[in-house]
Each structure stands twice: as structure tokens, then as C-alpha cells.
């Protein structure tokens, strides 16, 4: 399959730049696969599509302030790893670092994306705040760098102080304090994601209670969103793409709920990939590991019966996964309807329920 087959036109003004005041106030396009039709609804209607025997699967990963802004230092004239109190008199320019995943047990060495990538070399020293610095240890493709951070105590405490909410680049504004609460699900509890599992952003405690009242069980997975979820596809042939592995965890109690379900309703592509990974590995049980599962048309879904998802970027692995679940032509037709009907797209936008 050619990547160009998963393209569509989206006017810039359809990209949501801010969340709605009411989390549950989003529109919801309901796609009926078996009947090849759709209907315009509201997310508040979501619990009415659940029934006894369903298991609603939600990703409880928590976003942390993973974007850092700092200054670069002229590292080549400095002894690597040694402190120099006059170093910062020789800063050479701004630096942006986007943390992806920890690579060391103490969580001080990270895989990152950096900007400007071409200018940031091995040995480069970076300063983000007093007592919070970093050093580039290795280079990778497409702006990837391995950085060792130098700070006292827990790195996440420093990130809470100086880090920024990792809003996607299609949100054309700086993050604001309100984003720390709104670019986060109400049920987030396991810190580790660098992007929100956006299908979950619509839920409120009241909606969750209504889902239970409809007879559905709720099960939690933890998949920490990283490069695998949002990395661009760099090949024209879809089947050649490889997803970067992402960390996940499934508790035994939640696995039992999924195994007992008549239908699994997965909220978000991250939940789908975790569910399908476990199903492919022999069934639902408590587990901790990584998944690089790339789902594209032709994939045979083993456990997912319905999916709630936001609208996704053209030519993205997320859109390709949705097309695998509901059919490329039907999904792209529904997307064209959503554009014409004024739906709001992407992270802070509206959603789609696929039955």
C-alpha cells in the first residue's frame, strides 16, 4: 500500500487550538461498519452505545511536562562531564529538547528529540535552569539524541518546575497553565507519556459512572505514549514502516475483566494496540513489557470489538490503524463528512466511535 492512499484534505481552521470548556461537550461521529453508514451524535451519548458484557478499556498513562527550553554551550572547549562555573558565559544559542523515554534505571539518561538537530553534537552541554543541565551522549536519525541529565533528586520534580506541556506542533500557540489539567485525562495516574491518549480527554467522572450504569466493566491499561505513537512515516510503502516500541503494563485484575468481556470497547489507538498485543501473545494476563505493533489494513483484529478515537493526521500510523479497523474507503468518506460538517480535529478536537 502507498502512504498516499491514506491522505485527505483538512482546512487549517478545522484544527482545534483549545479544548472545549466542557470535556464531554464534544461531537461524536458514530461509524457503523456493518452498515457502512455514520451518524452525527454528541459524546454525552457514548454510554448509550454500551451494553452489559462490554469492557471499556482506558489508558491511564499520565502526561508529564516533557518539553524543555534551554541554552547550548560550546562543549568542544570544555572537559566533558566537568563543571565549569564560567561555562554559561559562552552559551551559543537556544535549544529545545523533547523527552521521549528513559534509558537508564535512575531515569537520568533519555532518548530525546532536539532542535536544532544539525547543530547539536555529541558532547554538547545544555542548561535548562540552575542545577538542571544535560549532555548529549549519542546521535540518532531524524533529530534523535541520547541525553544524560545532571540534577539532584528526582528528574520529574525538575520537569514539573521548568518543563512545558508537550502540545503537538499543529497547535499553533505556546502552552498555558490550563493545559496542564486539560491535556490530561481525568483518570491519568501512571506518569510516563509525552503525548496525551486523546480519546480519553472527553471523559468526565459523570460519563464514567454512566458507562458503569449501562452495564459495562471498566479496565485500565497503561501504555506510555512515545515516539511510536506520533512519529511520522518516512517511507512511501506502508508495510515497510516500523513503529518504535512503547512501554505498557496490564494488571492481572484488568486482564481478567477483558478476558470475561463479550465485547471490548477500546478508547484510543493506544488501548487498541495494547489489547491486540496481549491477544496476539496468547491471551489476557498481567504483563509488563513493550509493544511495537503496527496495525495496517489486512490485520485481523483478535479482541477489539469497538473503538473510540479522535480524528488523526493524514498519512499517520494512527489513521492507518483506524482504516484497518473500519475500512479505508469508509473511514476517509467519514473524514470528508466530518470536515464538511465542521468537526474539530486532532488532540483537542471531536471524536469518532466505530461500532
PyMOL commands that set and color helices and strands:
alter all, ss='L'
color gray80, all
select helices_A, chain A and resi 3-6+12-14+23-25+43-49+75-77+87-90+155-162+179-182+198-202+205-213+227-230+238-240+252-260+269-280+317-326+328-340
alter helices_A, ss='H'
color red, helices_A
select strands_A, chain A and resi 27-32+37-42+54-59+61-63+67-73+91-102+109-115+125-129+132-139+144-151+190-193+217-223+246-250+263-267+287-291+304-310+351-354
alter strands_A, ss='S'
color yellow, strands_A
deselect
rebuild
show_as cartoon
